[in-house]
C-alpha cells in the first residue's frame, strides 16, 4: 500500500504541466501552493500558503512573491494541500492505491 507522501512524491516526478496533485513551491523567499491546470484553463494557479489570494503560475514563475496576487474568498494554499491529502487518504482507505 502506498502512503500519501509516496503518492505526492510520485506525482512531483512529472513536469508541472502534467501533475495532477497540488504542490508547494518556493520562489524568491516566498511560498505558494500550485494547483494543477484543469483541462479548460490556460494556466495553473498559485495560492499563497496562509492568505486567501492567488496569481497565475506564469506570473509566479517570473516574479515569485512579487507576483500580482488577487484576493480569493475561499482558498488558501494550506487548505488546498489539506483537501488533496484528505482525498488521497480516502482513496487509500478505499484501497484504490497500491504499489
C-alpha positions as CSV (number, residue, x, y, z in Angstrom):
1,X,0.0,0.0,0.0
2,X,1.4,3.4,-1.0
3,X,1.5,6.2,1.5
4,X,0.2,9.7,0.9
5,X,3.7,11.1,0.9
6,X,4.8,8.5,-1.7
7,X,1.8,9.4,-3.9
8,X,2.7,13.1,-3.8
9,X,6.4,12.4,-4.4
10,X,5.5,10.2,-7.4
11,X,3.3,13.0,-8.9
12,X,6.1,15.5,-8.4
13,X,8.3,13.4,-10.7
14,X,6.2,14.7,-13.6
15,X,6.7,18.1,-15.3
16,X,4.5,20.8,-13.7
17,X,2.1,20.8,-16.7
18,X,1.5,17.0,-16.3
19,X,0.9,16.9,-12.5
20,X,-2.5,16.0,-11.0
21,X,-1.9,17.0,-7.4
22,X,-1.1,20.4,-5.9
23,X,2.5,21.1,-4.7
24,X,4.3,23.6,-2.6
25,X,6.8,25.8,-4.3
26,X,9.3,28.4,-3.1
27,X,10.3,31.4,-5.2
28,X,12.4,34.3,-4.0
29,X,11.9,33.5,-0.4
30,X,8.1,33.3,-0.7
31,X,6.0,30.1,-0.7
32,X,2.9,29.2,-2.5
33,X,0.9,26.1,-3.5
34,X,0.5,25.4,-7.2
35,X,-2.9,24.0,-8.3
36,X,-2.6,21.7,-11.3
37,X,-4.0,23.0,-14.5
38,X,-7.5,21.8,-15.3
39,X,-8.2,20.8,-18.9
40,X,-10.1,24.0,-19.6
41,X,-7.6,26.5,-18.1
42,X,-4.9,28.4,-19.9
43,X,-2.6,28.4,-16.9
44,X,-2.2,27.0,-13.5
45,X,-2.9,29.0,-10.3
46,X,-0.7,29.6,-7.3
47,X,-2.3,30.2,-3.9
48,X,-0.4,31.8,-1.0
49,X,0.1,29.4,1.8
50,X,-1.7,31.3,4.5
51,X,-3.6,34.1,2.7
52,X,-6.7,33.8,0.6
53,X,-5.2,35.0,-2.6
54,X,-3.9,33.6,-5.9
55,X,-2.0,34.5,-9.0
56,X,-1.2,32.9,-12.4
57,X,1.6,30.4,-12.5
58,X,3.3,32.3,-15.3
59,X,3.4,35.4,-13.1
60,X,4.7,33.4,-10.2
61,X,7.5,31.9,-12.3
62,X,8.5,35.3,-13.5
63,X,8.1,37.4,-10.3
64,X,7.9,34.9,-7.3
65,X,6.4,36.5,-4.2
66,X,6.2,39.9,-6.0
67,X,3.6,38.4,-8.5
68,X,0.2,40.1,-8.7
69,X,-1.9,38.2,-6.2
70,X,-5.7,38.6,-6.3
71,X,-8.0,38.1,-3.3
72,X,-9.8,34.8,-3.3
73,X,-12.7,34.5,-0.9
74,X,-12.4,30.7,-0.2
75,X,-9.0,29.2,-0.9
76,X,-5.6,29.3,0.8
77,X,-2.6,27.2,-0.2
78,X,-2.6,25.2,3.0
79,X,-6.3,24.4,2.6
80,X,-5.7,23.2,-0.9
81,X,-3.0,20.9,0.3
82,X,-5.1,19.6,3.2
83,X,-8.0,18.9,0.9
84,X,-5.8,17.0,-1.6
85,X,-4.2,14.9,1.2
86,X,-7.7,14.1,2.6
87,X,-8.8,13.0,-0.8
88,X,-5.8,10.7,-1.2
89,X,-6.3,9.3,2.4
90,X,-9.9,8.4,1.5
91,X,-8.8,6.7,-1.8
92,X,-6.2,4.7,0.2
93,X,-8.8,3.7,2.7
94,X,-11.0,2.5,-0.2
95,X,-8.0,0.5,-1.5
96,X,-7.7,2.5,-4.7
97,X,-3.9,2.8,-4.4
98,X,-1.4,0.1,-4.3
99,X,2.3,-0.4,-5.1
